[in-house]
Amino acid sequence: MSSFGGISRGFEDGEVSLYRACEWGQVRRAQDSGRGGQIVTQRAAIASQAIFVRPDSDVFHPQSLRNKQVAVNFHHGSHYLAIQTLEGFVEPDELKVVHVGGPADRFKALRDGTVEAVALMEPYISLALKQGYRLIAEAFYTGAEIADEKVDPEVYAAIDRGVRRAVADINSDVTPYLHYFTEEIPEDLGTLDESDISPWRLRFADPQPYAPEQFDQTYRWLLKWGLIEQGSEFKKLVDNRALSS
């Protein structure tokens, strides 16, 4: 399956010149990009993915997900983090991630019983908790930004200033922005109040250069799981020009 889907499709199609996504997916897309996209910085958002099962499930801990399907969105955060979360609890051949699609699709699949477990992000984590679904595991992960050659340092410097102001505002008081999460929930899945969201789960930090040692660790892990090809080096996939000035 292509690593370019959803919001990342617009980059490869030439509709946008910069976008943010999970770290693992961005390393893979930097390898796959026909436009020469490279990682230019880590992103500000530090996201969470959580694995849930239905309230009537016989799964109570990660080891119980042995040979059970976990719905994810391939080559997105749910895919990579589900593997990283579960690989310490089950053998590789017993870890069964399956592609379902975006978070709303995965939530529906769990609700309807077509899969046994799903990986969800906010605001679907809060929705699942509100509706009594059982949390099995949760972890946080960083992201990265990919850009093409059209995004020069001056343009990115302006973007970076705006992002840093946003980080400061959100970290000062996240409550004015919670409505963006509650408004994301489709009506057929239920409702979510701002008070249902735990602010501690929303983490943001100033963008940082993507360090070679972090790339190497991520790249080795992707290779181990057959999620990237051999021969893709840091200097080929990463150019920290965005924060070099």
N, CA and C of each residue as an Amber inpcrd file, in Angstrom:
protein
   735
   0.8350000  -1.1970000   0.0000000   0.0000000   0.0000000   0.0000000
   0.8730000   1.2510000   0.0000000   0.4790000   2.2540000  -0.7670000
   1.2640000   3.4820000  -0.8690000   1.3380000   4.1940000   0.4760000
   2.4850000   4.7990000   0.7260000   2.6290000   5.5910000   1.9540000
   1.9920000   6.9610000   1.8070000   1.5600000   7.3000000   0.5800000
   0.9070000   8.5890000   0.3480000  -0.6030000   8.3900000   0.2740000
  -1.2840000   8.8910000   1.2900000  -2.7350000   8.8070000   1.3550000
  -3.2530000   9.8950000   2.2480000  -4.5290000  10.2170000   2.1410000
  -5.0950000  11.2680000   2.9750000  -4.4280000  12.5970000   2.6970000
  -4.0320000  13.2970000   3.7640000  -3.4500000  14.6280000   3.5950000
  -2.1080000  14.5760000   2.8750000  -1.3930000  13.4560000   2.9740000
  -0.0880000  13.3690000   2.3280000  -0.1990000  13.2460000   0.8180000
  -1.3390000  12.8100000   0.3140000  -1.5280000  12.6800000  -1.1260000
  -1.3730000  14.0320000  -1.8150000  -1.8600000  15.0810000  -1.1780000
  -1.7720000  16.4120000  -1.7650000  -0.3420000  16.8630000  -1.9730000
   0.5680000  16.4290000  -1.0950000   1.9710000  16.7960000  -1.2710000
   2.5450000  16.1450000  -2.5170000   2.3420000  14.8660000  -2.6510000
   2.9330000  14.1520000  -3.7780000   2.2900000  14.5790000  -5.0970000
   1.0440000  15.0320000  -5.0330000   0.3650000  15.5160000  -6.2400000
   0.7310000  16.9610000  -6.5850000   1.5330000  17.6130000  -5.7340000
   1.9620000  18.9760000  -6.0030000   0.9890000  20.0460000  -5.5660000
  -0.0100000  19.6790000  -4.7640000  -1.0040000  20.6460000  -4.3110000
  -0.5120000  21.4670000  -3.1250000   0.3810000  20.9110000  -2.3340000
   0.9620000  21.6120000  -1.1860000   2.4700000  21.3840000  -1.1930000
   3.1990000  22.2490000  -0.5320000   4.6640000  22.1450000  -0.4870000
   5.1950000  21.7870000   0.8830000   4.3220000  21.7270000   1.8980000
   4.7550000  21.4280000   3.2630000   3.5950000  20.7880000   4.0000000
   3.8710000  19.7190000   4.7420000   2.8190000  19.1540000   5.5920000
   3.4460000  18.3720000   6.7370000   2.6350000  18.1270000   7.7600000
   3.0940000  17.4850000   8.9900000   2.3930000  16.1510000   9.1760000
   3.1070000  15.1700000   9.6990000   2.5290000  13.8570000   9.9860000
   3.4610000  13.1340000  10.9570000   3.1610000  11.8470000  11.2480000
   3.9650000  11.0990000  12.2120000   5.3860000  10.8860000  11.6900000
   6.3080000  10.7340000  12.6180000   7.7340000  10.6050000  12.2660000
   7.9990000   9.4140000  11.3580000   7.4850000   8.2310000  11.7180000
   7.7790000   7.0280000  10.9380000   7.2660000   7.1670000   9.5070000
   6.0250000   7.6630000   9.3770000   5.4470000   7.8260000   8.0570000
   6.2050000   8.8220000   7.2090000   6.7230000   9.8690000   7.8360000
   7.4620000  10.8750000   7.0810000   8.8180000  10.3480000   6.5960000
   9.4580000   9.5100000   7.3910000  10.6990000   8.8860000   6.9280000
  10.4010000   8.0030000   5.7180000   9.3290000   7.2270000   5.8060000
   8.9540000   6.3710000   4.6780000   8.5900000   7.2200000   3.4530000
   7.8270000   8.2950000   3.6310000   7.4090000   9.1150000   2.4870000
   8.5900000   9.8640000   1.8660000   9.5520000  10.2650000   2.6990000
  10.7440000  10.9110000   2.1540000  11.4790000   9.9510000   1.2270000
  11.4520000   8.6590000   1.5670000  12.0420000   7.6540000   0.6890000
  11.2090000   7.4930000  -0.5840000   9.8840000   7.4800000  -0.4490000
   8.9900000   7.1820000  -1.5720000   8.7350000   8.3710000  -2.4850000
   8.9830000   9.5780000  -2.0110000   8.5550000  10.7790000  -2.7260000
   9.1930000  10.9010000  -4.1080000   8.3390000  11.0510000  -5.1030000
   8.8220000  11.3310000  -6.4460000   9.1090000  12.7960000  -6.6640000
   8.7230000  13.6360000  -5.7090000   8.9550000  15.0820000  -5.7980000
  10.2240000  15.4970000  -5.0740000  10.8940000  14.5550000  -4.4680000
  12.1030000  14.8990000  -3.7300000  11.8260000  15.5100000  -2.3790000
  10.6750000  15.1900000  -1.7850000  10.3630000  15.7070000  -0.4550000
  11.3560000  15.2210000   0.5850000  11.7220000  16.1170000   1.4890000
  12.6420000  15.7770000   2.5690000  12.0880000  16.2590000   3.9060000
  12.4600000  15.5800000   4.9670000  12.1140000  16.0450000   6.3090000
  12.9330000  17.2850000   6.6190000  12.2610000  18.3630000   7.0530000
  12.9660000  19.6100000   7.3200000  12.9700000  19.9950000   8.7990000
  12.1490000  19.3270000   9.6090000  12.1360000  19.5940000  11.0490000
  11.1790000  18.6350000  11.7300000  11.2990000  18.5050000  13.0430000
  10.2580000  17.8240000  13.8010000   9.0650000  18.7750000  13.9400000
   7.8780000  18.2000000  14.0460000   6.6870000  19.0270000  14.1910000
   6.4620000  19.3860000  15.6560000   5.5330000  20.3000000  15.8670000
   5.2400000  20.7590000  17.2240000   4.3520000  19.7940000  18.0010000
   3.4030000  19.1600000  17.3300000   2.4360000  18.3010000  18.0130000
   3.0550000  16.9680000  18.4100000   2.8460000  16.5880000  19.6600000
   3.2450000  15.2840000  20.1780000   1.9480000  14.5360000  20.4440000
   1.6220000  13.6210000  19.5650000   0.2990000  13.0110000  19.5750000
   0.2770000  11.7160000  20.3750000  -0.9280000  11.2210000  20.5960000
  -1.1230000   9.9660000  21.2990000  -1.9760000   9.0360000  20.4440000
  -1.6820000   7.7570000  20.5100000  -2.5540000   6.7250000  19.9610000
  -2.8270000   5.7310000  21.0880000  -4.0710000   5.2950000  21.1790000
  -4.4600000   4.3490000  22.2140000  -5.1870000   3.1740000  21.5800000
  -4.9420000   1.9900000  22.0950000  -5.5990000   0.7840000  21.6060000
  -6.7930000   0.4720000  22.5040000  -7.9530000   0.3200000  21.8770000
  -9.2020000   0.0600000  22.5990000  -9.8330000  -1.2390000  22.1190000
 -10.6070000  -1.8390000  23.0100000 -11.4730000  -2.9600000  22.6690000
 -12.8760000  -2.6390000  23.1690000 -13.8470000  -3.4420000  22.7700000
 -15.2260000  -3.2440000  23.2200000 -15.3550000  -3.5850000  24.7100000
 -16.3770000  -3.0310000  25.3720000 -16.5500000  -3.3170000  26.8030000
 -16.7620000  -4.7950000  27.1050000 -17.3480000  -5.5440000  26.1560000
 -17.6110000  -6.9620000  26.3830000 -16.4870000  -7.8660000  25.8940000
 -15.3440000  -7.2940000  25.5210000 -14.2130000  -8.0670000  25.0140000
 -13.5700000  -8.8860000  26.1330000 -12.9500000  -9.9990000  25.7280000
 -12.1980000 -10.7980000  26.6980000 -10.7470000 -10.3460000  26.7830000
 -10.4160000  -9.2120000  26.1390000  -9.0730000  -8.6400000  26.1770000
  -8.9900000  -7.6210000  27.3120000  -8.0080000  -7.8370000  28.2030000
  -7.8380000  -6.9270000  29.3340000  -6.4360000  -6.3240000  29.4140000
  -5.4920000  -6.8530000  28.6430000  -4.1170000  -6.3570000  28.6610000
  -3.4930000  -6.6540000  27.3020000  -2.3570000  -6.0240000  26.9680000
  -1.7850000  -6.1780000  25.6270000  -1.4960000  -7.6170000  25.2080000
  -1.0500000  -8.4540000  26.1440000  -0.7550000  -9.8360000  25.7680000
  -1.9790000 -10.5630000  25.2230000  -3.1670000 -10.1180000  25.6390000
  -4.4070000 -10.7510000  25.1850000  -4.7310000 -10.4360000  23.7320000
  -3.9800000  -9.5190000  23.1080000  -4.2040000  -9.1860000  21.7010000
  -3.4090000 -10.1000000  20.7690000  -2.8210000 -11.1340000  21.3210000
  -2.1010000 -12.1230000  20.5030000  -3.0450000 -12.7180000  19.4590000
  -2.6700000 -12.5760000  18.1770000  -3.4300000 -13.1130000  17.0450000
  -4.8220000 -12.4980000  16.8910000  -5.0320000 -11.3330000  17.4760000
  -6.2970000 -10.6160000  17.3020000  -6.0660000  -9.4030000  16.4060000
  -7.0170000  -9.1260000  15.5590000  -6.8730000  -8.0180000  14.6190000
  -6.9680000  -6.6710000  15.3280000  -6.0170000  -5.8040000  15.0090000
  -6.0090000  -4.4240000  15.5090000  -6.1240000  -3.5010000  14.2980000
  -7.1980000  -2.7430000  14.2200000  -7.4400000  -1.8750000  13.0660000
  -6.5870000  -0.6210000  13.1420000  -5.9200000  -0.3120000  12.0290000
  -5.0550000   0.8660000  11.9360000  -5.2540000   1.4940000  10.5640000
  -4.5450000   2.5760000  10.3180000  -4.4680000   3.1930000   8.9940000
  -3.0310000   3.0300000   8.5240000  -2.8070000   2.1420000   7.5600000
  -1.4440000   1.8200000   7.1600000  -0.6390000   3.0680000   6.7760000
   0.6210000   3.0790000   7.2360000   1.5880000   4.1470000   6.9940000
   1.1660000   5.4810000   7.6080000   0.3940000   5.3930000   8.6940000
   0.0740000   6.5480000   9.5140000   0.3870000   6.1950000  10.9720000
   0.2310000   7.1760000  11.8610000   0.6410000   6.9820000  13.2440000
   0.0300000   5.7630000  13.9040000  -1.2500000   5.4890000  13.6260000
  -1.9120000   4.3420000  14.2500000  -1.2260000   3.0320000  13.8760000
  -0.7680000   2.9320000  12.6470000  -0.0950000   1.7250000  12.1530000
   1.2250000   1.5000000  12.8850000   2.0790000   2.5040000  12.8440000
   3.4110000   2.3490000  13.4150000   3.3790000   2.2220000  14.9410000
   2.5350000   3.0300000  15.5810000   2.5340000   2.9920000  17.0410000
   1.8850000   1.7230000  17.5710000   0.8990000   1.1810000  16.8540000
   0.3070000  -0.0800000  17.2900000   1.3740000  -1.1770000  17.3120000
   2.2220000  -1.2000000  16.2900000   3.2900000  -2.1990000  16.2500000
   4.2840000  -1.9530000  17.3800000   4.7170000  -0.6850000  17.5370000
   5.7020000  -0.3880000  18.5850000   5.1450000  -0.6780000  19.9750000
   3.8660000  -0.4280000  20.1750000   3.2590000  -0.6660000  21.4850000
   3.1550000  -2.1490000  21.7960000   2.8120000  -2.9410000  20.7930000
   2.5100000  -4.3460000  21.0450000   3.7030000  -5.2780000  20.8720000
   4.7660000  -4.8390000  20.1890000   5.8660000  -5.7600000  19.8980000
   6.5680000  -6.2540000  21.1580000   6.4480000  -5.5280000  22.2540000
   7.0310000  -5.9840000  23.5120000   6.1720000  -6.9880000  24.2450000
   4.9450000  -7.2070000  23.7510000   4.0110000  -8.0910000  24.4440000
   3.6770000  -9.3560000  23.6550000   3.7700000  -9.3000000  22.3330000
   3.4240000 -10.4600000  21.5160000   4.5270000 -10.6960000  20.4850000
   4.6130000 -11.9160000  19.9850000   5.6010000 -12.2540000  18.9690000
   5.2210000 -11.6030000  17.6360000   6.2140000 -11.2990000  16.7820000
   5.9130000 -10.6270000  15.5150000   4.8510000 -11.3190000  14.6750000
   4.8700000 -12.6360000  14.6120000   3.8880000 -13.3360000  13.7820000
   2.5160000 -13.4180000  14.4370000   2.4250000 -12.9640000  15.6730000
   1.1390000 -12.9410000  16.3780000   0.5370000 -11.5380000  16.4170000
   1.2520000 -10.5670000  15.8590000   0.7970000  -9.1760000  15.8640000
   0.0440000  -8.9220000  14.5510000  -1.2540000  -8.7240000  14.6400000
  -2.1160000  -8.6970000  13.4560000  -2.7460000  -7.3180000  13.2590000
  -1.9880000  -6.3800000  12.6680000  -2.5860000  -5.0890000  12.3180000
  -3.2510000  -5.2080000  10.9580000  -4.4170000  -4.5770000  10.8170000
  -5.1630000  -4.6060000   9.5580000  -5.5610000  -3.1750000   9.1970000
  -5.5380000  -2.8890000   7.9080000  -5.8890000  -1.5510000   7.4430000
  -7.3970000  -1.3920000   7.3780000  -7.8860000  -0.3340000   8.0350000
  -9.3110000   0.0060000   7.9840000  -9.4970000   1.4070000   7.4270000
  -8.6770000   2.3580000   7.8500000  -8.8000000   3.7190000   7.3510000
  -8.6380000   4.7310000   8.4680000  -9.3020000   5.8750000   8.3200000
  -9.1790000   6.9610000   9.2840000  -9.8000000   6.6350000  10.6270000
  -9.6400000   7.5240000  11.6180000 -10.1000000   7.2290000  12.9730000
 -11.6090000   7.0140000  13.0810000 -12.4110000   7.7600000  12.3180000
 -13.8590000   7.5480000  12.3650000 -14.2150000   6.1720000  11.8390000
 -13.5600000   5.7400000  10.7710000 -13.7930000   4.4040000  10.2220000
 -13.3890000   3.3250000  11.2190000 -12.2840000   3.5350000  11.9040000
 -11.8300000   2.5420000  12.8800000 -12.7760000   2.4830000  14.0720000
 -13.2570000   3.6300000  14.5010000 -14.2060000   3.6550000  15.6200000
 -15.4740000   2.8860000  15.2430000 -15.9680000   3.1070000  14.0420000
 -17.1630000   2.3960000  13.5760000 -16.9200000   0.8960000  13.5160000
 -15.7380000   0.5050000  13.0520000 -15.4170000  -0.9180000  12.9630000
 -15.4290000  -1.5690000  14.3400000 -14.9230000  -0.8630000  15.3440000
 -14.9490000  -1.3940000  16.7060000 -16.3770000  -1.4390000  17.2260000
 -17.1180000  -0.3690000  17.0230000 -18.5190000  -0.3000000  17.4720000
 -19.3420000  -1.4400000  16.8780000 -19.1200000  -1.7050000  15.5940000
 -19.9170000  -2.7040000  14.8860000 -19.3850000  -4.1230000  15.0470000
 -18.2440000  -4.2670000  15.7240000 -17.7090000  -5.5920000  15.9900000
 -17.0240000  -6.2560000  14.8170000 -16.6320000  -5.4780000  13.8040000
 -15.9490000  -6.0710000  12.6470000 -14.4640000  -6.2790000  12.9020000
 -13.9120000  -5.6450000  13.9260000 -12.5450000  -5.8930000  14.3720000
 -12.5580000  -6.0300000  15.8890000 -11.5140000  -6.6120000  16.4190000
 -11.4650000  -6.8530000  17.8580000 -10.8310000  -5.7140000  18.6430000
 -10.0110000  -4.9090000  17.9580000  -9.3450000  -3.7920000  18.6280000
  -9.0280000  -2.7280000  17.5880000  -8.8480000  -1.4930000  18.0600000
  -8.4940000  -0.3920000  17.1560000  -7.4910000   0.5170000  17.8390000
  -6.7070000   1.2060000  17.0280000  -5.8300000   2.2710000  17.5210000
  -6.4910000   3.6020000  17.1850000  -6.6520000   4.4610000  18.1880000
  -7.3470000   5.7280000  18.0200000  -6.5130000   6.8840000  18.5400000
  -6.7360000   8.0570000  17.9410000  -6.1300000   9.3090000  18.3960000
  -7.2380000  10.1930000  18.9850000  -6.8450000  11.3490000  19.5270000
  -7.8400000  12.3150000  19.9530000  -8.5140000  12.9380000  18.7300000
  -9.8080000  13.2590000  18.8110000 -10.6890000  13.1880000  19.9790000
 -11.3600000  11.8430000  20.1770000 -10.9780000  10.8500000  19.3670000
 -11.6420000   9.5490000  19.4510000 -11.2440000   8.7660000  20.6930000
 -10.0860000   9.0720000  21.2690000  -9.7340000   8.4770000  22.5590000
 -10.7570000   8.8910000  23.6100000 -11.0180000  10.1880000  23.6760000
 -11.9780000  10.6870000  24.6640000 -13.3750000  10.1500000  24.3940000
 -13.7530000  10.0290000  23.1170000 -15.0640000   9.4870000  22.7710000
 -15.1730000   8.0280000  23.2080000 -14.1170000   7.2570000  22.9700000
 -14.1260000   5.8500000  23.3680000 -14.2300000   5.7070000  24.8890000
 -13.4870000   6.5100000  25.6110000 -13.5510000   6.4620000  27.0690000
 -14.9390000   6.8500000  27.5640000 -15.5370000   7.8550000  26.9620000
 -16.8690000   8.3030000  27.3670000 -17.9060000   7.2190000  27.1470000
 -17.7430000   6.4510000  26.0860000 -18.7260000   5.4290000  25.7530000
 -18.4130000   4.0640000  26.3750000 -17.3920000   4.0170000  27.2040000
 -17.1350000   2.8080000  27.9670000 -16.2750000   1.7590000  27.3000000
 -15.6070000   2.1130000  26.1980000 -14.6870000   1.1610000  25.5810000
 -13.4540000   1.0020000  26.4740000 -12.8530000  -0.1650000  26.4130000
 -11.7580000  -0.4930000  27.3340000 -10.4060000  -0.1160000  26.7370000
  -9.6550000   0.7040000  27.4670000  -8.3110000   1.1080000  27.0650000
  -7.3210000   0.0060000  27.4190000  -6.5330000  -0.4170000  26.4110000
  -5.5680000  -1.4950000  26.6080000  -4.1420000  -0.9670000  26.6910000
  -3.7990000   0.0060000  25.8780000  -2.4410000   0.5730000  25.8820000
  -2.4760000   1.9300000  25.2100000  -1.5570000   2.7910000  25.6250000
  -1.4770000   4.1280000  25.0370000  -0.0330000   4.5970000  25.0520000
   0.3610000   5.3450000  24.0200000   1.7120000   5.8900000  23.9660000
   1.7150000   7.1720000  23.1400000   2.7130000   8.0030000  23.3830000
   2.8690000   9.2710000  22.6720000   3.9860000   9.1510000  21.6350000
   3.8890000   9.9560000  20.5930000   4.8920000   9.9030000  19.5320000
   5.0580000  11.2780000  18.9060000   6.2270000  11.4890000  18.3580000
   6.5220000  12.7610000  17.7210000   6.1730000  12.6950000  16.2370000
   6.3470000  13.8090000  15.5650000   6.0810000  13.8740000  14.1350000
   7.1560000  14.6670000  13.4340000   7.0100000  14.8100000  12.1380000
   7.9950000  15.5410000  11.3570000   7.2900000  16.2860000  10.2360000
   8.0060000  17.2440000   9.6640000   7.4730000  18.0310000   8.5570000
   8.2760000  17.7310000   7.2930000   7.5680000  17.5160000   6.2080000
   8.1970000  17.3000000   4.9040000   7.9430000  18.5280000   4.0420000
   8.9500000  18.9160000   3.2800000   8.8230000  20.0720000   2.3810000
   9.5030000  19.7650000   1.0600000   9.0750000  20.4730000   0.0120000
   9.7920000  20.4020000  -1.2560000  10.7410000  21.5910000  -1.3620000
  11.4250000  21.6900000  -2.4820000  12.4450000  22.7330000  -2.6260000
  11.8620000  24.1400000  -2.7010000  10.5350000  24.2630000  -2.8840000
   9.9220000  25.5840000  -2.9830000   9.8590000  26.3060000  -1.6310000
   9.9340000  25.5520000  -0.5570000   9.8550000  26.1640000   0.7780000
  11.2650000  26.5900000   1.1890000  11.6040000  27.8410000   0.9410000
  12.9420000  28.3190000   1.2770000  12.9970000  28.7330000   2.7450000
  14.1900000  28.9540000   3.2830000  14.3340000  29.2770000   4.7070000
  13.5360000  30.4930000   5.1510000  13.4190000  31.5230000   4.3260000
  12.6700000  32.7160000   4.7290000  11.1850000  32.4110000   4.8930000
  10.6440000  31.6390000   3.9560000   9.2340000  31.2540000   4.0620000
   9.0130000  30.4110000   5.3040000   9.8870000  29.4230000   5.5120000
   9.6950000  28.5760000   6.6730000   9.9120000  29.3430000   7.9670000
  10.8030000  30.3120000   7.9810000  11.0310000  31.0980000   9.1980000
   9.7440000  31.7870000   9.6320000   8.9730000  32.2880000   8.6590000
   7.7020000  32.9280000   8.9840000   6.7080000  31.9010000   9.5370000
   6.6720000  30.7220000   8.8990000   5.7980000  29.6500000   9.3920000
   6.2010000  29.2420000  10.7980000   7.4950000  29.1190000  11.0100000
   8.0040000  28.6880000  12.3150000   7.6330000  29.6780000  13.4120000
   7.7020000  30.9710000  13.1090000   7.3180000  31.9620000  14.1150000
   5.8520000  31.8000000  14.4950000   5.0090000  31.5660000  13.4940000
   3.5890000  31.3710000  13.7700000   3.3360000  30.1210000  14.5960000
   4.0330000  29.0320000  14.2760000   3.8690000  27.7920000  15.0190000
   4.3050000  27.9720000  16.4710000   5.4170000  28.6610000  16.6890000
   5.9040000  28.8590000  18.0530000   4.9540000  29.7400000  18.8770000
   4.3520000  30.7150000  18.2300000   3.3460000  31.5180000  18.9390000
   2.1480000  30.6470000  19.3060000   1.7470000  29.7820000  18.3900000
   0.6170000  28.8890000  18.6600000   0.9400000  27.9250000  19.7960000
   2.1530000  27.3980000  19.8130000   2.5650000  26.4950000  20.8910000
   2.4820000  27.2100000  22.2390000   2.9700000  28.4430000  22.2940000
   2.9310000  29.1980000  23.5430000   1.4920000  29.4530000  23.9790000
   0.6280000  29.8080000  23.0350000  -0.7740000  30.0760000  23.3690000
  -1.4700000  28.8160000  23.8720000  -1.2720000  27.7090000  23.1780000
  -1.9270000  26.4580000  23.5720000  -1.4340000  25.9890000  24.9330000
  -0.1270000  26.0580000  25.1410000   0.4230000  25.6070000  26.4190000
   0.0300000  26.5190000  27.5670000  -0.2860000  27.7640000  27.2490000
  -0.7540000  28.6870000  28.2840000  -2.1860000  28.3610000  28.7050000
  -3.0330000  28.0490000  27.7200000  -4.4260000  27.7050000  28.0100000
  -5.0220000  27.0200000  26.7890000  -5.2350000  25.7280000  26.8880000
  -5.7150000  24.9570000  25.7450000  -7.2290000  25.0370000  25.5820000
  -7.9390000  25.4840000  26.6100000  -9.4020000  25.4080000  26.5840000
 -10.0570000  26.1490000  25.4110000  -9.5370000  27.3010000  24.9440000
 -10.2070000  27.9440000  23.8050000 -10.1610000  27.1320000  22.5150000
  -9.3330000  26.0840000  22.4740000  -9.1580000  25.3230000  21.2540000
  -9.8080000  23.9420000  21.3040000 -10.4050000  23.5950000  22.4410000
 -10.9830000  22.2640000  22.5870000 -12.1730000  22.0340000  21.6640000
 -12.8390000  23.1090000  21.2690000 -14.0130000  22.9340000  20.4040000
 -13.6420000  22.3420000  19.0570000 -12.3970000  22.5370000  18.6190000
 -11.9800000  21.9360000  17.3550000 -12.0330000  20.4060000  17.4360000
 -11.7490000  19.8760000  18.6140000 -11.8090000  18.4320000  18.8030000
 -13.2530000  17.9490000  18.8640000 -14.0830000  18.6040000  19.6480000
 -15.4620000  18.1450000  19.7900000 -16.2260000  18.2530000  18.4720000
 -15.9000000  19.2490000  17.6630000 -16.5900000  19.4250000  16.3870000
 -16.1840000  18.3940000  15.3480000 -15.1120000  17.6710000  15.6030000
 -14.6170000  16.6900000  14.6320000 -15.4470000  15.4020000  14.6330000
 -16.1540000  15.1220000  15.7120000 -16.8710000  13.8610000  15.8590000
 -18.1210000  13.8300000  14.9730000 -18.2530000  12.8510000  14.0730000
 -19.4730000  12.7250000  13.2710000 -20.6840000  12.4420000  14.1620000
 -21.8290000  12.9530000  13.7760000 -23.0330000  12.8170000  14.5970000
 -23.4000000  11.3600000  14.8590000 -23.1600000  10.4910000  13.8870000
 -23.5770000   9.1000000  14.0530000 -22.6960000   8.3160000  15.0230000
 -21.6010000   8.9330000  15.4730000 -20.7260000   8.2570000  16.4290000
 -20.9780000   8.7000000  17.8630000 -21.7140000   9.7870000  18.0400000
 -21.9820000  10.2710000  19.3870000 -21.5890000  11.7290000  19.5460000
 -21.5810000  12.1800000  20.7700000 -21.2210000  13.5690000  21.0670000
 -20.1040000  13.6030000  22.1070000 -19.3820000  14.7000000  22.0740000
 -18.2740000  14.8780000  22.9990000 -18.3070000  16.3060000  23.5040000
 -18.2650000  16.4770000  24.8100000 -18.1900000  17.8050000  25.4100000
 -16.7320000  18.1650000  25.6580000 -16.4690000  19.4510000  25.7200000
 -15.0930000  19.8840000  25.9820000 -14.5810000  19.3370000  27.3030000
 -15.4660000  19.1810000  28.2670000 -15.0620000  18.6640000  29.5720000
 -14.6800000  17.1850000  29.5270000 -15.0310000  16.4950000  28.4290000
 -14.6700000  15.0850000  28.2760000 -13.2160000  14.8980000  27.8640000
 -12.5700000  15.9610000  27.4170000 -11.2010000  15.8780000  26.9160000
 -10.2120000  16.1970000  28.0320000  -9.2040000  15.3500000  28.1780000
  -8.1780000  15.5660000  29.2030000  -7.0590000  16.4200000  28.6180000
  -6.8850000  17.6490000  29.0940000  -5.8570000  18.5240000  28.5140000
  -4.4460000  17.9560000  28.5740000  -4.1440000  17.1120000  29.5570000
  -2.7900000  16.5690000  29.6740000  -2.4240000  15.7050000  28.4720000
  -3.4340000  15.2330000  27.7470000  -3.1650000  14.3890000  26.5870000
  -2.7500000  15.2070000  25.3660000  -2.9220000  16.5190000  25.4270000
  -2.6120000  17.4040000  24.3010000  -1.2630000  18.0590000  24.5650000
  -0.2410000  17.6350000  23.8410000   1.1290000  18.0560000  24.1120000
   1.7310000  18.7250000  22.8850000   2.3560000  19.8840000  23.1170000
   2.9670000  20.6440000  22.0310000   4.2990000  21.2020000  22.5040000
   5.2770000  21.2000000  21.6060000   6.5970000  21.7370000  21.9200000
   7.1220000  22.4550000  20.6830000   8.0280000  23.3960000  20.8820000
   8.6040000  24.1240000  19.7550000   9.2730000  23.1470000  18.7860000
   9.1640000  23.3940000  17.4870000   9.8270000  22.5330000  16.4900000
  11.3270000  22.4660000  16.7370000  11.8950000  21.2980000  16.4620000
  13.3240000  21.0730000  16.6370000  13.8910000  20.4120000  15.3750000
  15.1920000  20.5940000  15.1070000  15.7970000  19.8510000  13.9940000
  15.6480000  18.3460000  14.2180000  15.5570000  17.6020000  13.1380000
  15.4410000  16.1510000  13.2230000  16.8420000  15.5610000  13.3460000
  17.1640000  15.0640000  14.5320000  18.5280000  14.6470000  14.8560000
  18.9150000  13.3550000  14.1380000  20.1730000  13.2410000  13.6840000
  20.6360000  12.0160000  13.0050000  20.4530000  10.7650000  13.8410000
  20.7340000  10.8490000  15.1550000  20.6080000   9.6580000  15.9890000
  19.1500000   9.2040000  16.1100000  18.2180000  10.1600000  16.1020000
  16.8080000   9.7840000  16.1520000  16.3780000   9.1480000  14.8290000
  16.8420000   9.7270000  13.7230000  16.5630000   9.1420000  12.4150000
  17.0880000   7.7110000  12.3520000  18.3290000   7.4970000  12.7990000
  18.9420000   6.1730000  12.7150000  18.1270000   5.1370000  13.4900000
  17.6760000   5.5100000  14.6820000  16.8810000   4.5860000  15.4890000
  15.5630000   4.2520000  14.7890000  14.9070000   5.2690000  14.2720000
  13.6360000   5.0650000  13.5810000  13.8290000   4.2440000  12.3140000
  14.8820000   4.5530000  11.5650000  15.1470000   3.8470000  10.3140000
  15.4310000   2.3650000  10.5630000  16.2090000   2.0650000  11.5920000
  16.5000000   0.6630000  11.9130000  15.2300000  -0.0890000  12.2840000
  14.3440000   0.5790000  13.0180000  13.0880000  -0.0730000  13.4060000
  12.2080000  -0.3230000  12.1870000  12.1080000   0.6480000  11.2870000
  11.3290000   0.4690000  10.0660000  11.8810000  -0.6810000   9.2300000
  13.1990000  -0.7810000   9.1370000  13.8160000  -1.8770000   8.4090000
  13.4690000  -3.2230000   9.0390000  13.5060000  -3.2780000  10.3480000
  13.2370000  -4.5320000  11.0510000  11.8570000  -5.0760000  10.7170000
  10.8980000  -4.1630000  10.5240000   9.5270000  -4.5810000  10.2470000
   9.1950000  -4.5590000   8.7520000  10.1880000  -4.3490000   7.9210000
   9.9570000  -4.3570000   6.4870000   9.1150000  -3.2020000   6.0010000
   9.2090000  -2.0650000   6.6960000   8.3760000  -0.9050000   6.3710000
   9.1340000   0.1430000   5.5630000  10.3760000  -0.1370000   5.2280000
  11.1700000   0.7830000   4.4240000  12.2510000  -0.0350000   3.7180000
  12.8420000   0.5160000   2.6840000  13.8630000  -0.1990000   1.9330000
  15.2610000   0.0990000   2.4700000  16.1770000  -0.7880000   2.1730000
  17.5770000  -0.5720000   2.5080000  18.1420000   0.5800000   1.6720000
  19.1590000   1.2510000   2.2170000  19.9210000   2.2160000   1.4390000
  19.4860000   3.6550000   1.5390000  18.4860000   3.9470000   2.3590000
  18.0460000   5.3390000   2.5140000  18.7760000   5.9650000   3.6980000
  19.6650000   6.9050000   3.4270000  20.4950000   7.5010000   4.4600000
  19.9170000   8.8250000   4.9470000  20.3930000   9.2480000   6.1070000
  19.9460000  10.5070000   6.7050000  20.1140000  11.6690000   5.7400000
  21.2700000  11.7890000   5.1270000  21.5470000  12.9390000   4.2620000
  20.6800000  12.9470000   3.0070000  20.1110000  11.8140000   2.6670000
  19.2250000  11.7250000   1.5060000  17.7950000  12.1010000   1.8540000
  17.3290000  11.7130000   3.0370000  15.9260000  11.8920000   3.4140000
  15.6780000  13.1130000   4.2820000  16.7380000  13.6640000   4.8740000
  16.5710000  14.7630000   5.8350000  17.4440000  15.9510000   5.4300000
  16.8570000  17.1380000   5.5060000  17.5970000  18.3860000   5.3170000
  17.0210000  19.4010000   6.2920000  17.7270000  19.6250000   7.3840000
  17.2260000  20.5000000   8.4400000  17.3280000  21.9800000   8.0900000
  17.2090000  22.3010000   6.8060000  17.3560000  23.6980000   6.3790000
  16.3020000  24.6090000   6.9950000  15.1650000  24.0520000   7.3820000
  14.0740000  24.8660000   7.9040000  14.4850000  25.6520000   9.1460000
  15.3340000  25.0700000   9.9810000  15.7410000  25.7300000  11.2140000
  17.2380000  26.0420000  11.2270000  17.8310000  26.0900000  10.0610000
  19.2890000  26.2930000   9.9900000  19.7020000  27.7420000  10.0390000
  18.7360000  28.6630000   9.8110000  19.1180000  30.0760000   9.7880000
  18.9600000  30.7090000  11.1590000
